[in-house]
Amino acid sequence: MNYFLTEEQKLIKDLARKIAEEKILPVRAKYDEEETFPWDIVKILADSDLFGVYIPEEYGGMGYGIFELCIVIEELSRVCGGVALAYAGTALGTFPILMFGNEEQKKKYLPQIAKGEKIAAFAVTEPEAGSDITNLNTTAKREGDYYILNGTKQWITNGGEAEIYTVIASTDKSKGTRGMTAFIVEKGMEGFEFGKKERKLGIRASSTRELIFNNCKVPKENVLGREGMGFIITIKNFEMGRPGVAAQALGIAQGAFEAAIEYAHQRKQFGQPISSFQAIQHMLAEMATEIEAARALIYQTAKMIDSGEKNISKESAMCKLFASDVAMKVTTNAIQIFGGYGYMKDYPVEKMFRDAKITQIYEGTNQIQKNIIALELIKELSKKK
């Protein structure tokens, strides 16, 4: 479909696709097999200025928005969802600084991220705080000019590789959600260490690691917003970030679809291409339709955010829910079209299938997304009465 992209948006899309096809495609299988973090691709993305696409010009970025960010994530994920996550995960760690950082914090951190000199990460998840992000055991206690952080964060994207972390900790457990606070924590700060690197089903080029805080000293100047705003910052960050997860799912689905339709045209059985069989045609038709529906939902949600729309929790959840489900369906059907070959590592669709699964899980499981959507629908109904 024609989304009437501006010339600038077309250039961003073309640049991201060029990097994906020329630089990521030749090494995606290697990174997946070795579980290696793609620093060389990060360097290429940094040199292309794509890390700054959504960061305002006054902080060294390109001054675009979530829509352009989603375009880049989609194009990179079309070739490799794991490699793309180094880029997308940085955005998730950056949004809190963009939305809630003071001028001093923005000037200190955003230019480094925009240039790709440093990548970022967001840390809220813990062993006992997954879907229930309020159940934090990581604590932060004020002592003079510092906060002392203690606890462990789990399954942190870009963990160990990122230099800048937005960390959510409990400053007052008795206050519940109002006792959560967000901090900017830098790699190398005293008492900040890394635990094991996780071995994963998919997105294996992405680093997922424990963060360990053992009397970690964080300057009081590194509090985002103010003490007690951590829950709000987390929710707003997820609302901003979910279209990016949806774009990752969309890209994976698009890549799997393209591989499937090309294979169906080439593969012959019973003396003719399998694309001539109605069973295959129907699968391809459903894949293409659902991909376009996901894209329309994601793009419109991103444009809502960029227009300044404040209440986007329902739409943000919808595009993450729908696109990730589409990614799983499309990659499953792509393997089916490939048949036995699709199950083999020699072909890319088995990797796309593995990469797609996480999009239904992180930044809120799809069951959580349904809860959010339903609650927003009920709120809207109540307002009408």
C-alpha positions as CSV (number, residue, x, y, z in Angstrom):
1,M,0.0,0.0,0.0
2,N,1.1,3.6,-0.6
3,Y,1.5,5.5,2.6
4,F,2.6,8.6,0.8
5,L,5.9,8.9,2.6
6,T,7.8,12.2,2.3
7,E,11.0,12.3,0.4
8,E,12.9,12.4,3.8
9,Q,11.0,9.3,5.0
10,K,11.7,7.5,1.7
11,L,15.4,8.2,2.1
12,I,15.4,6.9,5.7
13,K,13.5,3.8,4.6
14,D,15.9,3.2,1.6
15,L,19.0,3.7,3.8
16,A,17.8,1.2,6.5
17,R,16.9,-1.3,3.8
18,K,20.3,-0.9,2.1
19,I,22.1,-1.5,5.4
20,A,19.9,-4.5,6.2
21,E,20.5,-6.2,2.8
22,E,24.1,-5.3,2.3
23,K,25.5,-5.5,5.8
24,I,23.1,-7.5,8.0
25,L,22.0,-10.2,5.6
26,P,25.5,-11.7,5.0
27,V,26.1,-12.1,8.8
28,R,22.7,-12.8,10.3
29,A,23.1,-16.5,10.4
30,K,26.6,-16.2,12.0
31,Y,25.4,-13.8,14.7
32,D,22.4,-16.1,15.4
33,E,24.6,-19.2,15.6
34,E,27.3,-17.6,17.7
35,E,25.0,-15.4,19.8
36,T,27.3,-12.5,19.1
37,F,26.3,-8.9,19.7
38,P,26.5,-7.0,16.4
39,W,28.8,-4.1,17.2
40,D,30.0,-3.8,13.6
41,I,26.3,-3.2,12.5
42,V,25.8,-0.8,15.4
43,K,28.8,1.2,14.1
44,I,27.3,1.3,10.6
45,L,24.0,2.5,11.9
46,A,25.8,5.1,14.0
47,D,27.8,6.3,11.0
48,S,24.5,6.6,9.0
49,D,23.0,8.8,11.8
50,L,20.0,6.5,12.1
51,F,20.4,6.3,15.9
52,G,19.3,9.9,16.0
53,V,16.3,9.6,13.8
54,Y,13.8,10.2,16.6
55,I,16.0,12.6,18.7
56,P,15.4,16.4,18.4
57,E,18.0,18.3,16.4
58,E,19.0,20.4,19.4
59,Y,20.4,17.3,21.0
60,G,22.2,16.1,17.9
61,G,19.4,14.0,16.3
62,M,17.6,14.2,13.0
63,G,14.5,15.6,14.6
64,Y,11.9,13.1,13.3
65,G,9.6,10.9,15.3
66,I,8.2,7.5,16.2
67,F,6.9,7.0,12.7
68,E,10.4,7.2,11.2
69,L,11.8,5.1,14.0
70,C,9.2,2.4,13.2
71,I,10.2,2.5,9.5
72,V,13.9,1.9,10.4
73,I,13.0,-1.0,12.9
74,E,10.7,-2.6,10.3
75,E,13.4,-2.5,7.6
76,L,16.2,-3.9,9.8
77,S,13.9,-6.6,11.3
78,R,12.8,-7.7,7.8
79,V,16.3,-9.2,7.5
80,C,17.1,-9.9,11.2
81,G,15.0,-9.2,14.3
82,G,17.9,-9.9,16.6
83,V,20.3,-7.5,15.1
84,A,17.6,-4.9,14.8
85,L,17.0,-5.1,18.6
86,A,20.3,-3.4,19.4
87,Y,18.8,-0.4,17.7
88,A,15.2,-0.7,19.0
89,G,16.3,-1.5,22.5
90,T,18.3,1.7,22.6
91,A,15.2,3.6,21.7
92,L,13.4,2.0,24.7
93,G,16.2,3.1,27.0
94,T,16.2,6.6,25.5
95,F,12.5,7.5,25.6
96,P,12.4,8.1,29.4
97,I,15.2,10.7,29.0
98,L,13.4,12.3,26.1
99,M,10.1,12.5,27.9
100,F,11.1,13.1,31.5
101,G,14.7,14.2,31.5
102,N,15.6,17.7,32.5
103,E,17.7,19.9,30.2
104,E,20.9,19.0,31.8
105,Q,20.2,15.3,31.5
106,K,19.1,15.6,27.9
107,K,22.3,17.6,26.9
108,K,24.5,15.1,28.7
109,Y,23.0,11.8,27.3
110,L,21.0,12.4,24.1
111,P,23.8,13.6,21.9
112,Q,25.9,10.5,22.7
113,I,22.9,8.3,21.8
114,A,22.0,10.2,18.7
115,K,25.6,9.8,17.4
116,G,25.5,6.1,18.2
117,E,28.6,6.6,20.5
118,K,26.7,4.9,23.3
119,I,23.6,2.6,23.3
120,A,21.0,2.5,25.9
121,A,18.7,0.0,27.7
122,F,15.6,0.0,29.9
123,A,15.5,-2.0,33.1
124,V,12.3,-2.7,35.0
125,T,11.8,-6.5,34.9
126,E,12.9,-8.7,37.8
127,P,12.6,-12.3,38.8
128,E,9.4,-11.6,40.7
129,A,8.3,-8.6,38.6
130,G,7.4,-9.5,35.1
131,S,3.8,-8.7,34.1
132,D,3.4,-7.2,37.6
133,I,5.9,-4.4,37.4
134,T,4.9,-3.0,40.7
135,N,6.4,-6.0,42.6
136,L,9.9,-4.5,42.6
137,N,12.6,-5.8,45.0
138,T,15.3,-3.5,43.6
139,T,15.5,-0.7,46.1
140,A,17.0,2.8,46.1
141,K,17.8,4.6,49.4
142,R,18.8,8.2,49.5
143,E,22.1,8.9,51.3
144,G,23.2,12.5,51.0
145,D,23.9,13.3,47.4
146,Y,23.5,9.7,46.2
147,Y,20.9,7.0,46.0
148,I,22.2,3.5,46.9
149,L,20.7,0.9,44.6
150,N,20.4,-2.8,45.6
151,G,18.8,-5.6,43.7
152,T,18.8,-7.6,40.4
153,K,17.1,-6.8,37.1
154,Q,16.4,-9.7,34.7
155,W,16.2,-10.2,30.9
156,I,17.4,-6.7,30.1
157,T,17.8,-6.1,26.3
158,N,21.2,-4.6,25.5
159,G,22.3,-5.7,29.0
160,G,26.1,-5.5,29.4
161,E,26.6,-3.9,26.1
162,A,24.7,-0.6,26.7
163,E,26.5,2.3,28.5
164,I,23.3,4.1,29.6
165,Y,20.5,2.4,31.5
166,T,17.1,3.7,32.7
167,V,16.5,1.7,35.8
168,I,13.3,1.6,37.9
169,A,13.7,1.0,41.6
170,S,11.6,1.2,44.7
171,T,12.3,4.2,46.9
172,D,9.4,3.6,49.2
173,K,7.7,0.2,49.1
174,S,4.8,1.4,51.4
175,K,3.7,3.8,48.7
176,G,3.1,1.2,46.1
177,T,3.2,2.6,42.6
178,R,4.0,6.0,44.0
179,G,7.1,4.7,45.6
180,M,8.8,3.7,42.3
181,T,11.6,6.0,40.9
182,A,13.5,6.1,37.7
183,F,17.3,6.6,37.5
184,I,19.9,7.0,34.8
185,V,22.6,4.6,35.6
186,E,25.9,4.5,33.7
187,K,28.0,1.4,33.0
188,G,31.0,1.5,35.3
189,M,29.3,3.2,38.2
190,E,30.5,1.8,41.6
191,G,28.4,-1.3,42.6
192,F,26.9,-1.8,39.1
193,E,27.7,-5.3,37.7
194,F,26.4,-7.7,35.1
195,G,25.1,-11.3,35.7
196,K,24.8,-14.1,33.2
197,K,24.0,-13.6,29.6
198,E,20.9,-15.5,28.7
199,R,20.8,-18.2,26.0
200,K,17.6,-17.7,24.0
201,L,15.3,-19.4,21.5
202,G,15.4,-16.4,19.1
203,I,16.8,-12.9,18.8
204,R,20.1,-14.5,19.6
205,A,22.2,-11.6,18.2
206,S,20.7,-9.5,21.0
207,S,22.3,-9.4,24.4
208,T,19.9,-10.3,27.2
209,R,21.6,-10.1,30.6
210,E,21.1,-9.7,34.3
211,L,21.9,-6.3,35.9
212,I,23.2,-6.5,39.5
213,F,23.2,-3.6,41.9
214,N,25.3,-4.1,45.0
215,N,25.3,-0.8,46.9
216,C,25.5,1.0,43.6
217,K,26.0,4.8,44.0
218,V,23.9,6.9,41.7
219,P,24.1,10.7,42.0
220,K,20.8,12.4,42.9
221,E,21.1,14.4,39.7
222,N,20.4,11.1,37.8
223,V,16.8,10.8,39.1
224,L,14.4,11.1,36.1
225,G,11.4,13.4,36.7
226,R,11.2,13.3,40.5
227,E,11.2,10.7,43.2
228,G,8.0,8.6,42.9
229,M,7.5,9.0,39.2
230,G,8.9,5.6,38.2
231,F,5.6,3.9,37.6
232,I,4.3,6.7,35.3
233,I,7.6,6.8,33.4
234,T,7.4,3.0,32.9
235,I,3.9,3.1,31.6
236,K,4.6,6.0,29.3
237,N,7.7,4.4,28.1
238,F,5.9,1.2,27.2
239,E,3.2,3.2,25.4
240,M,6.0,4.9,23.3
241,G,7.9,1.6,22.8
242,R,5.2,-0.8,21.8
243,P,4.8,0.5,18.3
244,G,8.5,-0.3,17.9
245,V,8.0,-3.9,19.0
246,A,5.1,-4.0,16.6
247,A,7.4,-2.7,13.8
248,Q,9.9,-5.4,14.7
249,A,7.2,-8.1,14.4
250,L,6.0,-6.5,11.2
251,G,9.5,-6.6,9.7
252,I,10.0,-10.2,10.6
253,A,6.6,-11.1,9.1
254,Q,7.4,-9.2,5.9
255,G,10.8,-11.0,5.5
256,A,9.2,-14.4,6.1
257,F,6.4,-13.6,3.6
258,E,8.8,-12.5,0.9
259,A,10.9,-15.7,1.4
260,A,7.7,-17.9,1.3
261,I,6.3,-16.4,-1.9
262,E,9.6,-16.6,-3.7
263,Y,10.1,-20.2,-2.6
264,A,6.5,-21.0,-3.6
265,H,7.1,-19.7,-7.1
266,Q,10.3,-21.7,-7.5
267,R,9.5,-25.0,-5.8
268,K,7.8,-27.5,-8.2
269,Q,5.7,-30.5,-7.2
270,F,3.5,-32.6,-9.4
271,G,5.1,-30.8,-12.4
272,Q,4.1,-27.2,-11.5
273,P,5.1,-24.5,-9.0
274,I,3.4,-24.9,-5.7
275,S,2.2,-21.3,-6.0
276,S,-0.3,-22.6,-8.5
277,F,-2.1,-24.6,-5.8
278,Q,-5.0,-23.0,-4.2
279,A,-4.1,-24.1,-0.7
280,I,-0.8,-22.2,-1.0
281,Q,-2.4,-19.2,-2.7
282,H,-4.9,-18.8,0.2
283,M,-2.0,-18.9,2.7
284,L,-0.1,-16.3,0.8
285,A,-3.2,-14.1,0.5
286,E,-3.9,-14.2,4.2
287,M,-0.3,-13.5,5.0
288,A,-0.2,-10.4,2.7
289,T,-3.5,-9.1,4.0
290,E,-2.7,-9.4,7.6
291,I,0.8,-7.8,7.1
292,E,-0.8,-4.8,5.5
293,A,-3.4,-4.5,8.2
294,A,-0.7,-4.6,10.9
295,R,1.4,-2.0,9.0
296,A,-1.6,0.4,8.7
297,L,-2.3,0.0,12.5
298,I,1.3,0.6,13.4
299,Y,1.8,3.6,11.1
300,Q,-1.4,5.3,12.3
301,T,-0.5,4.7,15.9
302,A,3.0,6.2,15.4
303,K,1.5,9.2,13.6
304,M,-0.9,9.7,16.6
305,I,2.1,9.8,19.0
306,D,4.0,12.2,16.7
307,S,1.0,14.5,16.5
308,G,1.1,14.9,20.3
309,E,-1.9,12.7,21.1
310,K,-1.6,11.9,24.8
311,N,-4.0,9.0,25.3
312,I,-2.5,6.3,23.1
313,S,-2.3,3.3,25.5
314,K,-5.2,1.4,23.7
315,E,-3.8,1.9,20.2
316,S,-0.2,1.2,21.3
317,A,-1.4,-2.1,22.9
318,M,-3.5,-2.9,19.8
319,C,-0.6,-2.6,17.3
320,K,1.8,-4.6,19.5
321,L,-0.9,-7.3,20.1
322,F,-2.0,-7.6,16.5
323,A,1.4,-7.3,14.8
324,S,3.1,-9.9,17.0
325,D,0.2,-12.4,16.5
326,V,0.5,-11.8,12.7
327,A,4.3,-12.4,12.9
328,M,3.8,-15.8,14.6
329,K,1.1,-16.8,12.1
330,V,3.1,-15.7,9.1
331,T,6.3,-17.3,10.1
332,T,4.5,-20.5,11.0
333,N,2.8,-20.6,7.6
334,A,6.1,-19.7,5.9
335,I,7.7,-22.8,7.4
336,Q,4.7,-24.8,6.2
337,I,5.1,-23.5,2.7
338,F,8.8,-24.4,2.7
339,G,7.8,-27.9,4.0
340,G,10.8,-29.9,5.4
341,Y,13.2,-27.3,4.1
342,G,11.6,-24.7,6.3
343,Y,12.6,-26.6,9.4
344,M,16.2,-26.5,8.4
345,K,18.7,-23.8,9.4
346,D,19.8,-23.6,5.7
347,Y,16.7,-21.5,5.1
348,P,15.9,-18.3,7.0
349,V,12.3,-18.9,7.9
350,E,13.1,-21.1,10.9
351,K,15.1,-18.3,12.4
352,M,12.3,-15.8,11.7
353,F,9.9,-18.1,13.4
354,R,12.1,-18.2,16.5
355,D,12.7,-14.4,16.5
356,A,8.9,-13.7,16.1
357,K,7.9,-15.4,19.4
358,I,9.5,-12.9,21.7
359,T,7.3,-10.1,20.2
360,Q,4.3,-11.7,21.9
361,I,6.1,-11.7,25.2
362,Y,8.2,-8.7,26.0
363,E,7.1,-5.1,26.8
364,G,4.0,-6.8,28.2
365,T,2.6,-10.2,27.1
366,N,-0.2,-10.2,24.6
367,Q,-2.5,-11.2,27.4
368,I,-1.5,-8.0,29.2
369,Q,-2.2,-6.0,26.0
370,K,-5.7,-7.4,25.9
371,N,-6.2,-6.3,29.5
372,I,-5.1,-2.8,28.6
373,I,-7.3,-2.6,25.6
374,A,-10.3,-3.8,27.5
375,L,-9.8,-1.3,30.3
376,E,-9.5,1.6,27.9
377,L,-12.7,0.5,26.1
378,I,-14.5,0.4,29.4
379,K,-13.1,3.9,30.3
380,E,-14.3,5.3,27.0
381,L,-17.8,3.8,27.5
382,S,-18.0,5.3,31.0
383,K,-17.1,8.7,29.7
384,K,-19.9,8.6,27.2
385,K,-22.5,7.8,29.9
